[in-house]
Amino acid sequence: MKMQVVSLCLLGTMLFLCSVHARSLKRCPPSMDMNPVKESFQEIKGAIQANDTFKNVTILSNLHSIKVLSPIDMCCMTRELLEFYMKRVFKHREELSLQISREVSSISNSFLPLQRTVQPCKKQSLCPCSEEAISATRTIINNYDQLEVRSAAIKSLGELDVFIAWIDKNYHSETSTA
């Protein structure tokens, strides 16, 4: 009888911890209409990719491994990729034509609310990163660092649709099931 009580207590504790963890994840998922960002990107995609001198190199090459990350890692990867684009990629838009620079600036500004949604999760430890997520982020940054800054920024901008599609897929399918 004591064994059953202990088992029930352990099960109850595990269910409680899982529900607390699940609620904390629901505080972090970004909600954002990606359509305006997609449209802005489509207007400049060709021009950006025309400036890309490394056609057979990719920065986001390991997004296939990101697709198999656990749902818990989605918040972490979103935060890390947003930080990557905001701090390393978007700031080099001045090197492009004025029209492209303006569109990239608009896209960057569109990501600010999304970044503000995810950032507090890091500070409150609600958005943990597994080894797989850390490794995927490290690979992206290493790919970026292997190129000269301007080339890497153009390459990453040209691959922005991959990141947009990843956010759209992971959060819209996740929020529809939540």
DARA-V491773 format. One record per residue. N is the residue number from 0. RES is the residue in three letters. PSI is psi as a letter, one per 20 degrees, with the letter a starting at -180 (999 if undefined). OMEGA is omega in degrees with one decimal (none if undefined). BURIAL is # if it has 16 or more other ideal C-beta (glycine too) atoms within 10 Angstrom, else .. Layout:
BEGIN
N_RES_PSI_OMEGA_BURIAL, N_RES_PSI_OMEGA_BURIAL
END
This chain:
BEGIN
0_MET_g_178.7_., 1_LYS_h_-179.1_., 2_MET_h_178.5_., 3_GLN_h_179.5_., 4_VAL_g_178.8_., 5_VAL_g_179.1_., 6_SER_g_178.4_., 7_LEU_h_177.2_., 8_CYS_g_178.0_., 9_LEU_g_178.9_., 10_LEU_g_178.4_., 11_GLY_g_179.2_., 12_THR_g_179.2_., 13_MET_g_179.1_., 14_LEU_g_177.9_., 15_PHE_g_-179.6_., 16_LEU_h_178.3_., 17_CYS_g_179.9_., 18_SER_h_176.9_., 19_VAL_g_179.7_., 20_HIS_g_179.8_., 21_ALA_g_177.7_., 22_ARG_h_179.8_., 23_SER_h_177.7_#, 24_LEU_h_179.9_#, 25_LYS_h_177.7_., 26_ARG_h_-173.3_., 27_CYS_h_-174.6_#, 28_PRO_p_180.0_#, 29_PRO_q_171.8_#, 30_SER_p_-175.9_., 31_MET_p_174.4_#, 32_ASP_o_-176.0_., 33_MET_i_-176.6_#, 34_ASN_g_177.9_., 35_PRO_h_178.7_., 36_VAL_g_177.8_#, 37_LYS_g_-179.3_#, 38_GLU_g_178.2_., 39_SER_g_-179.4_#, 40_PHE_g_-179.0_#, 41_GLN_h_179.4_., 42_GLU_h_-175.3_., 43_ILE_i_-175.5_#, 44_LYS_g_-178.6_#, 45_GLY_g_-179.5_., 46_ALA_g_178.7_., 47_ILE_g_-177.6_#, 48_GLN_h_175.3_., 49_ALA_h_177.7_., 50_ASN_i_-177.9_#, 51_ASP_o_-178.9_., 52_THR_i_-179.6_., 53_PHE_m_-173.4_., 54_LYS_h_-176.3_., 55_ASN_k_177.2_., 56_VAL_q_175.7_., 57_THR_q_176.0_#, 58_ILE_g_-177.3_#, 59_LEU_k_-174.9_#, 60_SER_h_-176.5_., 61_ASN_k_175.1_#, 62_LEU_h_175.3_#, 63_HIS_h_177.0_., 64_SER_h_176.9_., 65_ILE_h_180.0_#, 66_LYS_h_-177.9_., 67_VAL_j_176.4_., 68_LEU_q_178.4_#, 69_SER_q_178.7_., 70_PRO_h_179.3_., 71_ILE_h_-178.0_., 72_ASP_i_-176.9_#, 73_MET_g_178.7_#, 74_CYS_g_-179.8_#, 75_CYS_g_-177.3_#, 76_MET_h_177.5_#, 77_THR_g_179.7_#, 78_ARG_g_-178.0_#, 79_GLU_g_-179.7_#, 80_LEU_h_174.7_#, 81_LEU_g_179.1_#, 82_GLU_g_177.7_., 83_PHE_g_-178.9_#, 84_TYR_g_-176.6_#, 85_MET_g_-174.3_., 86_LYS_h_-173.0_., 87_ARG_h_-171.5_#, 88_VAL_g_-174.6_#, 89_PHE_h_-177.2_#, 90_LYS_i_179.6_., 91_HIS_j_-178.4_#, 92_ARG_h_-177.5_#, 93_GLU_h_-178.5_., 94_GLU_i_179.8_., 95_LEU_r_178.9_#, 96_SER_r_-176.8_., 97_LEU_g_-179.7_., 98_GLN_g_-179.9_., 99_ILE_g_179.2_#, 100_SER_g_178.5_., 101_ARG_g_179.4_., 102_GLU_g_178.0_#, 103_VAL_h_177.0_#, 104_SER_g_177.7_., 105_SER_g_177.8_., 106_ILE_g_178.4_#, 107_SER_g_178.3_#, 108_ASN_h_177.8_., 109_SER_h_-179.5_#, 110_PHE_i_-178.1_#, 111_LEU_g_178.7_., 112_PRO_h_177.8_., 113_LEU_g_178.8_#, 114_GLN_h_178.4_#, 115_ARG_h_178.5_., 116_THR_h_-173.6_#, 117_VAL_h_-176.7_#, 118_GLN_g_-179.4_., 119_PRO_h_178.9_., 120_CYS_h_177.8_#, 121_LYS_g_-178.4_#, 122_LYS_h_-178.8_., 123_GLN_j_-179.3_., 124_SER_k_178.1_., 125_LEU_j_-171.7_#, 126_CYS_m_-175.4_#, 127_PRO_q_177.5_., 128_CYS_p_176.3_#, 129_SER_r_176.7_., 130_GLU_h_179.5_., 131_GLU_g_179.3_#, 132_ALA_g_178.3_#, 133_ILE_g_179.5_., 134_SER_g_179.2_., 135_ALA_g_178.3_#, 136_THR_g_180.0_#, 137_ARG_h_179.4_., 138_THR_g_179.1_#, 139_ILE_g_-179.7_#, 140_ILE_g_176.7_., 141_ASN_g_176.8_., 142_ASN_g_179.4_#, 143_TYR_g_-176.2_#, 144_ASP_i_179.6_., 145_GLN_i_179.0_., 146_LEU_r_172.2_#, 147_GLU_q_-170.7_., 148_VAL_g_-178.7_., 149_ARG_g_179.6_., 150_SER_g_179.4_#, 151_ALA_g_179.1_#, 152_ALA_g_178.8_#, 153_ILE_g_178.5_#, 154_LYS_g_-179.3_#, 155_SER_h_176.0_#, 156_LEU_h_178.3_#, 157_GLY_h_178.8_#, 158_GLU_j_-177.8_#, 159_LEU_h_179.2_#, 160_ASP_h_177.1_#, 161_VAL_g_178.6_., 162_PHE_g_178.8_#, 163_ILE_g_179.4_#, 164_ALA_h_179.2_., 165_TRP_g_177.9_#, 166_ILE_g_-178.3_#, 167_ASP_g_-178.0_#, 168_LYS_g_-173.9_., 169_ASN_h_-177.4_#, 170_TYR_h_178.0_#, 171_HIS_h_175.3_., 172_SER_h_179.8_., 173_GLU_g_-178.0_., 174_THR_h_177.5_., 175_SER_h_178.0_., 176_THR_i_-177.0_., 177_ALA_999_none_.
END
